[in-house]
């Protein structure tokens, strides 16, 4: 009975043999994998070439929208955290005093609520713009792919991995 590959992730190919590039069964690669205890194991896996000719714009839209909204939320939380730290350490008051003295103003206050709303709106606009740009990029890829025939990608099949 032959054991299959371990459930860990397979690292990129480190050594290849018989690389004709035609995707035949003889094209193989040596890959390394770490087991749960840090022990390295070597496997011989089949390396195949795949042709990417089409990327679904709807899938690109969904993926980039989720990623961009997550990044937007992370930046908002980081901004609120930095503002809280700056407010509690007195940096905001010092900045207000500096601006008032520099421009000979009587009093300067920074409205945190307005600042948060403005940066939230700007972040949302950037999120939507980046999502739209990714969708337009996928449409352009599809159009150019029709002209040039696609993009070849080499993939290592984990299912065919055999211990060496």
Protein Blocks (a to p, Z undefined) as FASTA:
>chain_A
ZZdddfbdcdddfbdehilonopaklccddddddfkopacdddddddddddfbdcfklmm
mmmmmmmmmmmmmmmmmmmmmmmmmmmnommmmmmmmmmmmnopabdcddfklmmmmmmm
mmmmmmmmmmmmmmmmmmmmmmmmmmnopacdddddfklpccZZ
